[in-house]
Amino acid sequence: MQTGDLMSKLFENKYGYFDAERGEYVIKRADTPRPWVNIISNPDFGTTLSQAGSGYTWRDHAQFNRLTRWDQDLTRDNWGKYVYVRDEETGEFWSPTPKPAGTSLSDYECRHGMGYSILSGASHGIRSEMTVFVDHKDPVEVWILRLTNTTDKVRKLSTFTYLEWCLGVAPDSHREFDKIFIETSFDAARGALFARKTRWALPDPSGRPWSRPYPFFGFHATLPKAISFESDQSAFLGQLGELAAPKAVREGKLGRLQGRCTDGISSLQTRISLKPGEVKEVVFLLGATPTKAEAVRILGRYARKGEAAAELKKVQADWQKRVGELTVKTPDESVNLLVNQWLPYQAISCRMWGRTAYYQTGGAYGYRDQLQDSLATLPLQPGICREHIARAARHQFADGTTFHWWHPITEDGMKKKNSDDLLWLPFVTMQYLKATGDYAFLKETVPFFDKGETTIEGHCVAAIEQVLGRPCPRGIPTMVEGDWNDGLSCIGFDGTSESIWLGEFYYGILVEWCELLRKLNAPGAKAAIARYEKAAAKIKDAINKYAWDGDWYIRATYVNGKLGSHKNKIGKIWLNAQTWALMYGIPSEERREKILKSLSKYLYREYGPLLFTPAFSEPDPSIGHITQYAPGLRENGGLYTHAGCWAIIAEALAGTPDRTFEVFNSFNPIQRGKKPDDYRAEPYVTPGNVDGPESSNFGRGGWTWYSGSAAWMYRALTDYLLGVRPTHDGLLIQPSIPGAWKNFSMVRHYRGAAYEISVINRAGSKPRTVQLLVDGQPVTGNVIPPAPKGRQVKVDVILNPA
């Protein structure tokens, strides 16, 4: 059994622990409260894998181009791509993973790492270790099954694989129809099964249904080469058969059926002989390519001895380099684990590349979603953010509006006029510019989705101008067809409803855009600055005049009055309207203090900041589907983790360091994992939501992995709690660490230079001033100017009592 060194076992609970040395989360038993999974992706291809060995695989789009079938059943978790091991002398068989036939496994362990997972155990005198990963660039998933004979006699074994082809749109719920279009063929020379589909359940480019051919070759192969194969489900399972004991494995032979009249599965058999103590490996491949020749190239590549192991090392090294561009060492190991590995890995592998998970299978780009997710890449690989800004610009219309979401492959989407979607383009572009200094990017030309083209700067201006041109009788932007909270899905359709949060967000964008224009100092900038500053001042004044409710800001106005007022019995106070006001300095000092007290009194709960309180208990069609959720679930009065991260930022900017950390720690997934049967979710990634106090499962986490909260928590911790964030003029140093921390250090790459930052806290929890030494020389203020590319810069920060 592989076990981490005792000193490297961190935050151990009854189900698992963090192995700090290996950078893995180790699961000790398979019966976790919910599937504890890994989302393993490269930019075009990926797989999900649970601690039970279940999951699915896709290429480009997990809903439109699912390679393997999967059913979303988080209780049984019994759909996946599986391997069986059979003793050819006794007929006994088992799976090296808990599902589908691993009840006899002992010494079970599952290790989730960046870009790979390892499931191991022992059964019938055979120790198994199965490593699963995705090639760093090729569209192929690799399983390395390592078998060790722990007995004193020769063992003759067979391995059998099993997966069900989907090859297209998922779920393929009309299987009896969909399977008609699948054709399988066995290539004996390569020991590989190929699968094609004559129909893709997507409209063709002209919009005709059922006319689009499926343009990929699915392939499944083993090394050493398979000795037999099966492509028919009924032949493999047997009529009324089950995956726990399929007929073909029981009998030790496959039927060798292929062609157009099967049920579209893939099973391959290999045979190996193991002497006492001997170790052998079987490599399995699963992928999809546009041509068979490309698949043959990949098969040939992996046929080379040691190629699978070498590629695994490449994948691991790539991830270590990627997340290693920003590392921290703080007194809190949970912060170190989240910042140094798990948050950026979640944001990139799942949200940017995979765009799918276990609680939500997807594949589309959300206009606002992936723009925000890309923020996590800025200190690591800012090119990912740059590429996505251009992608988002290409999905903007000439009037400045955008898709709410769109599908790659078909390029269709929902053109719903959420009032905030379009504004995330200038917001994220400005963050990219601060991080990189790549101002030339603003002049690159990108087409609109419908007609014409303009520069990246022009796309940002189109978004800003679209909102500026909308009617807002009192100076507060209108909701249009909803804002960031998708659950407020009906509130804006009367045309007059105001979004206070949107006003705060837009105010901040206008202020920051003026700052950028001053930096660029281009012709005409002064007139634009004057116009935008006037608009920003009008919004700020209107919010303070019409939206202040005595102790906090209301959330919105709508046909039935106000949302988020002390007069409301339901939805009395909302988080976002307070946090974004604090983030952009909208309230007076007196009002700021009232807001902070109200947040603490009403919204900060033991499992994180509630999105609002009290929760809705009856559907209200004038507000939207948020009222249809059970009280305390998701947006309806629970922690919406994404928004909770904004509370961390707001507290940091308000100058409350101890409470900044307390708010973070209340929904820190690693700390929540100390009570795993209450929390239920994986402790190594953020959940989308946590049940609020009106739920019977108060504190239960859900919707893990596929959550925009990973990028925002990463940003909240690195840029605000630790307080090292980029500006147009350099790195701003403004830590908001708790008084109990005496010091911390960070290595952060910024505009091509490496900054080694050491922080000493001499002020405790008291108000602080920042003293800076850069390469031993004192610096006035708290901004470090950009150093030349390639430089290593030593920064000493002392927090002194004010």
C-alpha positions in Angstrom: 0.0 0.0 0.0 1.3 3.4 -0.9 1.2 5.8 2.1 2.4 9.3 2.5 5.1 10.0 5.1 3.4 10.8 8.4 4.7 14.4 8.3 3.1 14.9 4.9 -0.4 13.7 5.9 -2.3 16.9 6.3 -6.0 17.5 7.3 -6.7 13.8 7.6 -10.3 12.7 8.0 -12.0 9.3 8.0 -11.9 9.2 4.2 -8.6 10.7 3.2 -5.8 13.3 3.6 -3.5 15.6 1.6 -0.1 14.2 0.8 1.9 17.4 0.7 5.1 15.8 -0.5 3.5 14.2 -3.6 0.9 16.9 -4.2 -2.0 14.5 -4.1 -5.3 14.0 -2.2 -5.3 10.4 -1.0 -8.7 8.7 -0.5 -8.5 5.8 1.9 -11.9 4.2 1.4 -14.2 4.2 -1.5 -17.5 5.0 0.3 -17.1 8.8 0.3 -20.3 10.7 1.0 -20.5 11.8 -2.6 -18.2 10.9 -5.6 -14.8 12.5 -4.9 -13.5 13.1 -8.4 -10.7 14.4 -10.6 -11.3 16.4 -13.8 -8.3 15.6 -16.0 -8.0 17.7 -19.2 -5.8 19.1 -21.8 -7.2 22.1 -23.9 -9.2 19.8 -26.2 -9.8 16.5 -24.5 -10.6 15.2 -21.0 -12.0 12.7 -18.6 -13.7 12.6 -15.2 -12.7 9.9 -12.7 -14.2 9.2 -9.4 -12.7 7.4 -6.4 -14.9 4.4 -7.4 -13.3 4.3 -10.9 -16.3 5.7 -12.7 -16.6 8.6 -15.1 -16.8 9.6 -18.8 -14.5 11.0 -21.6 -15.1 13.7 -24.2 -13.4 15.6 -26.9 -13.9 19.4 -27.4 -17.3 19.5 -25.8 -18.5 17.1 -23.1 -22.1 17.3 -24.1 -21.9 17.5 -27.9 -18.9 15.1 -28.3 -19.0 12.6 -25.5 -17.0 9.6 -26.3 -18.4 7.3 -23.6 -21.8 6.9 -22.1 -22.4 8.0 -18.5 -25.5 8.5 -16.3 -25.5 11.1 -13.7 -26.2 9.0 -10.6 -24.1 10.4 -7.7 -25.4 7.7 -5.3 -24.6 4.6 -7.2 -21.8 6.1 -9.4 -21.9 3.0 -11.6 -21.2 4.3 -15.1 -17.7 4.4 -16.5 -14.9 2.8 -18.4 -13.8 -0.3 -16.5 -11.1 -3.0 -16.4 -11.6 -6.6 -15.1 -8.8 -9.0 -14.1 -9.5 -12.7 -14.4 -7.6 -15.7 -13.1 -7.6 -18.1 -16.0 -7.0 -21.1 -13.8 -9.7 -20.6 -11.2 -12.1 -18.4 -13.1 -12.2 -15.9 -10.3 -12.4 -12.2 -11.5 -12.5 -8.8 -10.0 -11.9 -5.1 -11.0 -8.9 -3.1 -9.8 -11.3 -0.3 -9.0 -14.3 -0.4 -6.6 -16.7 -0.3 -9.5 -17.9 -2.4 -11.0 -16.6 -5.6 -9.4 -14.1 -4.5 -6.8 -15.9 -5.7 -3.6 -12.9 -8.0 -2.8 -10.3 -5.2 -3.0 -8.2 -4.7 0.1 -5.6 -2.0 0.8 -7.7 0.3 -1.4 -6.3 3.8 -2.2 -7.1 6.5 -4.7 -4.7 9.3 -5.3 -5.9 12.4 -7.2 -3.1 14.6 -8.5 -2.8 17.4 -11.1 -3.5 15.7 -14.4 -3.7 12.1 -13.2 -5.2 9.8 -10.7 -4.0 6.4 -9.3 -6.3 3.7 -7.9 -4.7 0.8 -6.2 -5.6 -2.2 -4.2 -5.1 -6.0 -3.8 -7.3 -9.0 -4.6 -6.8 -12.7 -5.0 -3.0 -12.4 -4.4 -2.6 -9.7 -7.1 -1.7 -6.2 -6.3 -3.0 -3.6 -8.8 -2.2 0.0 -9.5 -4.1 1.8 -12.2 -2.9 5.2 -13.3 -5.2 7.3 -15.4 -4.1 10.5 -17.2 -4.7 12.5 -20.4 -1.9 13.2 -22.8 -0.6 16.8 -22.5 -1.7 17.6 -26.1 -2.9 14.6 -28.0 -6.6 13.6 -27.8 -6.1 10.4 -25.9 -6.7 9.1 -22.4 -4.1 6.6 -21.0 -4.5 3.9 -18.3 -1.5 2.1 -17.0 -2.4 -1.0 -15.1 0.4 -2.4 -13.1 -0.1 -5.9 -11.7 2.1 -7.6 -9.1 2.0 -11.3 -8.2 2.3 -11.4 -4.4 1.8 -15.2 -4.2 4.4 -18.0 -4.5 3.0 -19.5 -7.7 2.8 -18.5 -11.4 -0.5 -16.7 -12.2 -2.1 -16.7 -15.6 -4.4 -13.7 -16.0 -6.6 -12.0 -18.5 -7.7 -8.4 -18.5 -10.9 -7.3 -20.0 -12.0 -3.7 -20.7 -15.5 -2.4 -21.0 -16.9 0.9 -22.2 -20.0 2.0 -24.0 -19.5 4.3 -27.0 -21.6 7.5 -27.2 -19.7 9.3 -30.0 -21.7 12.5 -30.0 -24.5 14.2 -28.1 -25.0 13.2 -24.5 -27.1 11.9 -23.0 -28.1 9.5 -25.8 -31.3 8.7 -24.0 -32.9 7.0 -27.1 -30.2 4.3 -27.1 -32.1 1.8 -29.2 -32.2 4.5 -31.9 -28.7 6.0 -31.4 -26.9 2.7 -31.5 -28.1 2.0 -35.1 -25.6 4.6 -36.3 -22.5 3.2 -34.6 -20.0 1.0 -36.6 -17.1 -0.8 -34.9 -14.1 -2.6 -36.5 -11.2 -4.4 -35.0 -7.7 -3.8 -36.3 -5.8 -7.0 -35.5 -2.4 -5.6 -36.5 -2.7 -2.9 -33.9 -4.8 -4.6 -31.4 -7.3 -1.8 -31.5 -11.0 -1.3 -31.8 -12.2 1.6 -33.9 -15.7 3.1 -33.7 -17.4 5.5 -36.1 -20.9 7.0 -36.2 -22.8 7.8 -39.4 -25.0 10.5 -37.7 -24.2 13.3 -35.3 -27.3 14.5 -33.5 -26.5 18.1 -34.2 -27.9 20.3 -37.0 -25.6 20.6 -40.0 -24.2 24.1 -40.8 -27.4 24.9 -42.8 -29.6 24.0 -39.9 -30.9 20.7 -41.2 -31.4 18.0 -38.5 -30.0 14.5 -38.8 -27.8 15.5 -41.6 -24.5 16.0 -39.9 -21.9 13.2 -40.1 -19.8 12.4 -37.1 -16.3 13.5 -38.0 -14.2 11.5 -35.6 -12.7 8.0 -35.2 -13.1 6.7 -31.7 -10.4 4.2 -30.8 -9.6 1.9 -27.9 -6.4 -0.2 -27.8 -4.2 -2.2 -25.4 -0.5 -2.8 -25.1 0.4 -5.6 -25.3 -2.0 -6.1 -28.2 -5.4 -7.5 -27.5 -6.0 -11.1 -28.3 -9.8 -10.8 -28.6 -12.5 -8.2 -28.7 -16.2 -7.5 -28.4 -18.5 -4.7 -29.7 -21.9 -6.0 -28.6 -23.3 -5.2 -25.1 -25.6 -8.2 -24.9 -22.9 -10.6 -25.9 -20.6 -9.1 -23.2 -23.0 -8.8 -20.3 -25.4 -11.6 -21.2 -29.2 -11.0 -21.3 -30.2 -9.5 -17.9 -26.5 -9.4 -17.1 -24.8 -6.8 -14.8 -21.4 -5.1 -14.9 -20.6 -6.7 -11.6 -20.5 -10.1 -13.2 -20.6 -10.0 -17.0 -21.1 -13.2 -19.0 -17.9 -12.7 -21.1 -15.7 -12.3 -18.1 -17.3 -15.2 -16.2 -16.6 -17.4 -19.2 -13.3 -15.9 -20.0 -13.9 -15.2 -23.7 -15.1 -12.5 -26.0 -17.4 -13.0 -29.0 -15.5 -11.0 -31.6 -18.6 -9.3 -32.9 -18.1 -6.0 -34.8 -19.8 -4.0 -37.5 -23.1 -2.1 -37.8 -25.4 -4.4 -36.0 -24.0 -4.3 -32.5 -24.7 -2.3 -29.4 -21.7 0.0 -29.6 -19.4 -1.1 -26.8 -15.7 -1.8 -26.7 -14.1 -4.6 -24.8 -10.6 -5.9 -25.3 -8.9 -8.9 -23.8 -5.2 -9.3 -23.1 -3.3 -12.2 -21.4 -0.3 -12.1 -19.1 1.6 -14.5 -17.0 3.2 -13.5 -13.8 5.9 -15.4 -11.9 6.0 -15.1 -8.1 6.9 -11.4 -7.3 6.9 -10.4 -10.9 5.4 -7.1 -12.0 3.9 -6.4 -15.5 2.1 -3.5 -17.0 -0.8 -3.2 -19.5 -1.4 0.1 -21.2 -4.9 1.0 -22.4 -5.7 3.9 -24.8 -8.9 5.7 -25.5 -9.2 8.6 -27.9 -10.9 10.3 -30.8 -9.2 11.8 -33.9 -10.5 13.3 -37.2 -8.7 10.7 -39.3 -7.8 7.1 -38.7 -4.2 8.0 -39.7 -4.0 10.3 -36.8 -5.2 7.6 -34.4 -2.6 5.2 -35.9 0.1 7.8 -35.2 -0.9 8.0 -31.6 -1.1 4.2 -31.3 2.3 3.9 -32.8 3.7 6.5 -30.5 2.5 4.7 -27.4 3.6 1.3 -28.8 7.2 2.5 -28.0 8.5 1.1 -24.8 8.2 3.5 -21.9 6.2 6.1 -23.8 3.2 6.0 -21.4 5.4 6.5 -18.4 7.4 9.3 -20.1 4.2 11.1 -21.1 2.9 10.8 -17.5 6.0 12.6 -16.3 5.5 15.2 -19.0 2.0 15.9 -17.8 3.0 16.1 -14.2 5.9 18.4 -15.0 3.7 20.7 -17.1 1.2 21.1 -14.3 4.0 21.7 -11.7 5.5 24.4 -14.0 2.1 26.0 -14.7 1.0 26.4 -11.1 4.5 27.0 -9.9 4.6 30.5 -11.3 3.0 31.7 -8.0 3.8 29.9 -4.8 3.3 30.8 -1.2 4.4 29.7 2.2 2.1 30.8 5.0 1.5 29.7 8.6 -1.7 28.1 7.4 -1.2 24.9 5.4 -4.7 25.0 4.0 -3.9 28.3 2.3 -0.7 26.8 1.0 -2.4 23.8 -0.5 -5.2 25.8 -2.1 -3.0 28.5 -3.6 0.0 26.4 -4.7 -2.1 23.7 -6.3 -5.7 23.0 -6.0 -7.5 26.3 -6.8 -5.5 27.0 -10.1 -5.8 23.4 -11.1 -9.5 23.4 -10.7 -9.9 26.7 -12.5 -7.8 25.6 -15.5 -8.4 21.9 -15.9 -12.1 21.9 -15.1 -13.4 25.4 -15.8 -11.3 26.6 -18.7 -10.5 23.4 -20.5 -13.0 20.8 -19.5 -16.1 23.0 -18.8 -17.8 19.9 -17.3 -17.8 17.8 -14.1 -19.9 15.4 -12.1 -22.7 17.7 -10.8 -22.9 19.5 -14.2 -22.0 18.0 -17.5 -21.5 20.7 -20.1 -19.1 22.0 -22.7 -20.4 25.4 -23.5 -18.7 28.7 -22.8 -20.6 30.9 -20.5 -19.8 34.5 -21.6 -19.2 35.8 -18.1 -18.1 32.4 -16.7 -14.9 31.6 -18.5 -13.9 35.2 -18.6 -13.9 35.2 -14.9 -12.2 31.8 -14.7 -9.4 33.1 -16.9 -8.4 35.5 -14.1 -6.8 32.5 -12.3 -4.3 32.2 -15.2 -2.9 35.8 -15.0 0.0 35.1 -12.6 0.6 31.7 -14.2 0.0 31.5 -17.9 -1.6 34.8 -18.9 -1.7 33.7 -22.5 -4.7 31.5 -21.6 -6.5 34.7 -20.5 -5.5 36.6 -23.6 -6.7 33.8 -25.9 -10.0 33.7 -24.1 -10.6 37.5 -24.2 -10.2 37.3 -28.0 -12.5 34.3 -28.1 -15.1 36.2 -26.1 -14.8 39.3 -28.3 -15.6 37.1 -31.3 -18.8 36.2 -29.6 -19.9 39.8 -29.1 -22.4 41.4 -31.5 -21.8 44.8 -33.2 -24.2 46.6 -30.8 -22.0 45.5 -27.8 -24.4 42.8 -26.5 -23.2 39.2 -26.3 -24.3 35.6 -26.0 -25.2 34.5 -22.5 -23.5 31.3 -23.5 -22.4 29.6 -26.7 -21.4 26.2 -27.9 -18.1 25.5 -29.6 -18.5 23.1 -32.6 -22.0 24.5 -33.6 -21.2 28.2 -32.6 -24.8 28.7 -31.6 -25.9 30.0 -28.2 -28.4 31.9 -26.1 -28.6 35.6 -26.9 -30.2 36.5 -23.6 -29.7 40.1 -22.6 -28.3 39.6 -19.1 -27.3 43.1 -18.1 -23.8 42.1 -16.9 -22.5 39.5 -19.4 -21.0 42.1 -21.8 -19.3 44.0 -19.0 -17.1 41.2 -18.0 -15.2 41.7 -21.3 -13.7 45.1 -20.3 -13.4 44.0 -16.7 -11.2 41.0 -17.5 -9.3 42.8 -20.2 -8.3 45.5 -17.7 -7.1 42.9 -15.3 -5.1 41.2 -18.0 -3.4 44.5 -18.9 -2.5 45.2 -15.3 -0.9 41.8 -15.0 1.0 41.8 -18.3 1.5 45.4 -19.5 0.5 44.0 -23.0 -1.2 47.2 -24.1 -0.6 46.4 -27.8 -3.3 43.7 -27.4 -5.9 46.5 -27.3 -5.1 47.2 -31.0 -5.5 43.7 -32.3 -8.5 43.4 -34.6 -11.2 40.8 -33.9 -14.5 40.3 -35.8 -17.9 40.7 -34.2 -20.1 37.6 -34.3 -22.7 39.2 -36.6 -21.0 41.8 -38.7 -17.9 44.0 -38.9 -14.8 44.0 -36.8 -12.9 46.2 -34.4 -10.0 46.2 -32.0 -10.1 44.6 -28.6 -10.3 48.1 -27.2 -13.3 48.7 -29.6 -15.0 45.6 -28.3 -14.6 46.8 -24.7 -15.9 50.2 -25.6 -18.9 48.6 -27.4 -19.9 46.9 -24.2 -19.4 50.0 -22.1 -21.4 52.1 -24.6 -24.2 49.6 -24.8 -24.9 49.8 -21.1 -24.4 53.6 -21.1 -27.0 54.0 -23.8 -29.7 52.0 -22.0 -32.5 53.9 -20.3 -32.0 54.4 -16.6 -34.4 57.1 -15.4 -32.9 57.5 -11.9 -29.3 56.9 -12.9 -29.1 53.3 -11.8 -28.7 50.7 -14.6 -31.7 48.6 -15.4 -31.8 44.8 -14.9 -32.8 44.2 -18.6 -33.2 40.3 -18.6 -31.4 39.6 -15.4 -27.9 40.2 -14.0 -25.1 38.1 -12.5 -27.7 36.2 -10.4 -29.3 34.0 -13.0 -32.0 33.0 -10.5 -33.4 36.6 -10.8 -34.6 35.4 -14.2 -37.9 37.4 -14.4 -37.2 40.5 -12.5 -36.0 42.7 -15.4 -38.6 42.0 -18.1 -40.8 45.0 -17.2 -38.0 47.2 -18.5 -37.8 49.5 -15.5 -36.3 47.2 -12.8 -33.0 48.5 -11.4 -30.0 46.4 -10.4 -28.0 48.0 -7.6 -25.3 45.4 -7.9 -25.0 46.1 -11.6 -24.7 49.8 -10.9 -21.8 49.2 -8.5 -20.1 46.9 -11.0 -20.5 49.3 -13.9 -19.4 52.2 -11.7 -16.1 50.3 -11.0 -15.6 49.5 -14.7 -16.0 53.1 -15.7 -13.6 54.3 -13.0 -11.0 51.6 -14.1 -11.5 52.4 -17.8 -10.8 56.0 -17.1 -7.6 55.0 -15.3 -6.6 52.9 -18.4 -7.3 55.8 -20.7 -5.1 58.1 -18.7 -2.3 55.4 -18.9 -2.7 55.2 -22.7 -3.0 58.9 -23.2 -4.3 58.4 -26.7 -5.9 61.2 -28.8 -9.4 61.9 -27.7 -8.8 60.3 -24.3 -9.6 63.5 -22.3 -13.1 63.8 -23.8 -13.9 60.1 -23.2 -12.5 60.3 -19.6 -14.7 63.4 -18.8 -17.8 61.6 -20.2 -17.2 58.4 -18.4 -16.3 60.1 -15.1 -19.6 62.1 -15.3 -21.5 58.8 -15.9 -19.8 57.1 -13.0 -20.5 60.0 -10.6 -24.1 59.9 -11.6 -24.4 56.2 -10.9 -22.6 56.5 -7.5 -24.9 59.4 -6.5 -28.0 57.6 -7.6 -27.1 54.5 -5.6 -26.4 56.5 -2.5 -29.6 58.5 -2.9 -32.1 55.8 -3.9 -30.6 52.4 -2.8 -29.5 53.1 0.7 -31.9 51.4 3.1 -30.6 52.6 6.5 -28.0 49.9 7.3 -27.3 48.5 3.8 -28.0 48.8 0.1 -31.0 47.2 -1.4 -30.4 44.6 -4.1 -32.8 45.7 -6.8 -36.1 47.4 -7.6 -38.8 45.6 -9.5 -42.5 45.6 -10.3 -43.5 44.8 -6.7 -41.2 47.3 -5.0 -37.7 46.7 -3.5 -35.7 43.5 -3.1 -33.3 43.6 -0.2 -35.0 46.1 2.1 -35.4 45.8 5.9 -39.1 46.1 5.1 -39.0 42.8 3.2 -40.0 39.6 5.1 -38.1 37.5 2.5 -34.7 38.5 1.0 -34.2 41.3 3.5 -30.4 41.7 2.9 -28.3 40.6 -0.1 -24.6 40.0 -0.1 -23.4 41.3 -3.5 -25.0 44.8 -3.2 -22.8 45.3 -0.1 -19.5 43.6 -1.1 -19.2 45.4 -4.5 -20.1 48.7 -2.9 -17.2 48.2 -0.5 -14.9 47.0 -3.2 -15.4 50.2 -5.2 -15.6 52.7 -2.3 -19.2 53.7 -3.0 -20.4 54.3 0.6 -19.3 57.0 3.0 -17.2 55.9 5.9 -20.2 56.0 8.2 -22.2 53.8 5.8 -19.3 51.5 5.3 -19.2 50.7 9.0 -23.0 50.1 9.0 -22.6 47.7 6.1 -19.8 45.8 7.8 -21.9 45.4 10.9 -24.9 44.2 8.9 -22.9 41.7 7.0 -21.6 40.3 10.3 -25.0 40.3 11.9 -27.1 38.8 9.1 -25.1 37.1 6.4 -21.9 35.8 7.9 -22.7 32.3 9.1 -20.6 29.4 10.4 -20.4 27.8 6.9 -19.8 31.0 4.9 -21.6 34.2 3.8 -25.2 33.7 2.7 -26.1 35.2 -0.7 -29.1 36.7 1.1 -31.5 36.0 3.9 -34.2 35.0 4.7 -34.7 32.5 1.9 -37.8 32.3 -0.4 -40.3 29.7 0.6 -42.8 30.1 -2.2 -42.3 30.5 -6.0 -42.6 34.1 -7.1 -43.0 34.5 -10.9 -42.2 38.3 -10.6 -38.7 37.4 -9.4 -37.6 34.2 -11.1 -36.5 30.6 -10.6 -34.4 31.4 -7.5 -37.7 31.3 -5.6 -38.4 27.8 -6.9 -35.4 26.3 -5.1 -36.0 24.7 -1.7 -35.1 27.2 1.1 -31.4 27.2 1.8 -30.4 25.5 -1.5 -28.1 27.0 -4.0 -28.8 30.7 -4.6 -31.9 30.6 -2.4 -30.4 31.6 1.0 -27.3 29.4 0.9 -23.6 30.2 0.4 -23.0 30.7 -3.2 -19.2 30.2 -3.1 -18.5 32.5 -6.0 -20.1 35.5 -4.2 -18.6 34.4 -0.9 -15.2 35.1 -2.3 -16.2 38.7 -3.0 -16.9 39.1 0.7 -13.2 38.1 1.4 -12.1 40.9 -1.0 -14.5 43.4 0.4 -13.3 42.8 3.9 -9.7 43.0 2.9 -10.3 46.4 1.1 -12.2 47.6 4.1 -9.1 47.1 6.3 -10.4 44.3 8.5 -7.6 41.7 8.3 -8.8 39.3 11.1 -12.3 39.2 9.7 -11.0 38.8 6.2 -9.4 35.5 7.2 -12.4 34.5 9.4 -14.8 34.9 6.4 -12.5 32.9 4.2 -12.0 30.2 6.8 -15.7 29.8 7.3 -16.1 28.2 3.9 -12.5 27.1 3.3 -13.1 23.6 1.7 -10.1 22.1 3.5 -11.4 23.1 6.9 -14.9 22.1 6.0 -13.5 18.7 5.1 -12.7 18.0 8.8 -16.4 16.9 9.1 -16.8 15.1 5.8 -20.1 13.4 6.6 -21.7 16.8 7.2 -19.9 18.6 4.3 -20.0 15.6 1.9 -18.1 17.5 -0.9 -14.5 17.0 -1.9 -12.2 18.9 0.5 -9.6 19.7 -2.2 -11.8 21.8 -4.5 -14.4 24.5 -4.1 -18.1 23.7 -4.2 -20.5 25.9 -6.1 -22.8 26.2 -3.1 -23.3 25.2 0.5 -26.8 24.7 2.0 -27.9 27.6 4.2 -29.6 27.5 7.6 -33.1 26.9 6.3 -32.0 23.7 4.7 -32.3 20.4 6.7 -28.7 19.8 5.5 -27.2 23.1 6.7 -23.5 23.1 5.7 -23.7 20.5 2.9 -21.5 21.2 0.0 -22.5 20.5 -3.6 -21.9 21.3 -7.3 -18.1 20.9 -6.9 -15.4 21.5 -9.5 -17.6 23.2 -12.1 -17.7 26.5 -10.1 -16.4 29.9 -10.9 -15.5 30.2 -7.2 -12.1 28.5 -7.8 -10.7 31.4 -9.7 -12.2 34.0 -7.4 -11.0 32.3 -4.2 -7.5 32.1 -5.8 -7.7 35.8 -6.6 -9.1 36.7 -3.2 -6.3 34.8 -1.4 -3.3 35.9 -3.5 -4.3 39.4 -4.4 -6.2 40.6 -1.4 -5.7 38.4 1.7 -2.0 38.0 1.0 -2.3 41.4 -0.7 0.1 41.2 -3.7 -1.7 42.4 -6.8 -0.9 43.9 -10.2 -1.7 47.5 -11.1 -0.8 49.5 -14.3 2.2 50.9 -12.4 3.5 47.8 -10.7 2.9 45.3 -8.0 0.8 46.7 -5.1 1.6 45.3 -1.7 -1.3 45.5 0.8 -1.6 42.4 2.9 -4.7 41.8 4.9 -3.4 38.8 6.8 -4.7 38.0 10.3 -2.9 39.4 13.3 -1.8 35.9 14.5 0.4 35.5 11.4 3.9 36.7 12.0 5.1 36.3 8.5 4.6 34.7 5.1 6.5 34.5 1.8 5.5 34.5 -1.9 7.2 33.9 -5.2 5.2 35.7 -7.9 6.0 36.1 -11.6 5.0 39.5 -13.0 5.6 40.8 -16.4 8.5 38.4 -17.0 10.3 39.0 -13.7 10.3 36.9 -10.6 9.5 38.5 -7.3 10.6 36.8 -4.0 8.5 38.5 -1.4 9.0 38.1 2.3 6.4 39.7 4.7 6.9 40.3 8.4 3.9 41.4 10.5 4.9 43.6 13.4 1.5 45.2 13.8 -0.5 42.2 14.8 -4.2 43.0 14.2 -3.7 46.7 14.6 -4.0 49.2 11.7 -0.8 48.9 9.6 1.5 50.8 7.4 3.6 49.1 4.7 7.4 49.5 4.6 9.1 48.2 1.4 12.6 47.2 0.6 13.3 46.2 -3.0 16.7 44.5 -3.4 17.7 46.1 -0.1 16.7 49.7 -1.1 13.7 51.5 0.5 10.8 52.3 -1.8 8.3 55.1 -1.1 4.7 53.9 -1.0 3.5 50.4 -1.5 3.8 49.8 -5.3 6.9 48.1 -6.8 7.6 49.3 -10.3 7.9 46.5 -13.0 11.4 45.1 -13.3 13.1 44.1 -16.6 12.1 40.7 -17.9 14.3 37.9 -16.6 15.2 39.8 -13.4 14.9 38.2 -9.9 13.7 40.8 -7.4 13.9 40.4 -3.7 11.2 42.3 -1.8 11.1 42.7 2.0 7.8 43.9 3.4 7.3 45.0 7.0 3.9 45.7 8.4 4.3 48.3 11.1 1.7 49.6 13.5 0.1 52.7 12.0 
